[in-house]
């Protein structure tokens, strides 16, 4: 068993860049939203079962999934775990795909799809910011990736 160099000597560990802190907070906010979705689905199960559109099972499963995924990402971002940048990039892309599929297939397209250009622009900006943060030299050093 080898011990990570950063764990042996905390003085060698680089400080978490402020941009990583902001990214972790952003992921934590989204995680909180999905935790609320999960808890509220469990609390309002009977009411949601009576609605015709979406099953509470779907709401609970997706709420729990994104809560757990978000907590793992926040923990990895906060602690500077190697592999977290790659996992974050993948999660951002999968979450974006999930969001748009959910919006296209489950939302009432005539009412909820009116502001799609604004939503698409916002998501493109957020994806760009996430990828940009994770590509910065200080961030790569924090996660032990070195410079390319």
C-alpha positions, 0 to 999 in steps of 0.5 A: 500500500502506498500513501499519496505524497500529499497525505504524507506531508501536508506542507507539500499540498497546494492550496485549493484554487478559488475557482475550484472552490466556486465550482464545488459550491456550484455543484453543491447548489445543484446537489442541494436542489436534487436532494430537495427533489428527492425528499419532497418526492418522498414526502408528497408521494401520494399527491404525485402519484395522482398526477398524470405526467411523471411517476414519483418513482422517476422523480425519486430515482433521478433526485437520489442519483444526482444527489449522490453523484453531486456529493461525490463530485463535491467531495473530490473537488474539495479534497483535490482527488485525482480523477475528479476533473475528468469525472466532473467533465463527464458529469457536466456533459451527462447532466446536460444531456439528461437535462435536455432529454428531460426537458424535451421528453417530459416537459410540456413543450408548448409552455416550458420550451419558450425560453430554450435559447436563453437556457441553451446559452446559459448551459453553454456558458456554464459548461465552458466555465467548468471546462475552463476552470478544470484546464487552468494550470493551478487547478491541474497542479492541485489535482496532481495532473501536471501541465500539458 
